Structures are given as structure tokens and as C-alpha cells.
């Protein structure tokens, strides 16, 4: 599945959530989509938990 198809499906899901559920449903779907994206990238190996933590000693 290419990026354009994923973007289309994401936009349609957010549009349906906003139309049928209102603003809070839109935010919930967007947040859960972001969480799913992060978990999927971590499972795939593109992200590591250390990417989200910041150490002051690291230069």
C-alpha cells in the first residue's frame, strides 16, 4: 500500500468520524491513528523507544 492510499484512507476515516461523531470523535480517531502509526513503526523497526527520550548528556 503506497503513501497516497494510506493518506486517502486516513482522511476518509477522519472525515467519517467528524461527520458522524463530532469534533471529539475526530480527535479520538486522529489520536488512536497516531498511536497505531507509532506502534507499527516500532514493530517494523523504523523507530526505537530511544528516539522519543532525550538525554542532556548526548551531544
Secondary structure, DSSP 8 states (H G I E B T S, - for coil): --HHHHHHHHHHHHHHHHHHH-HHHHHHHHHHHHHHHHHHHHHHTS--GGGT---TT--
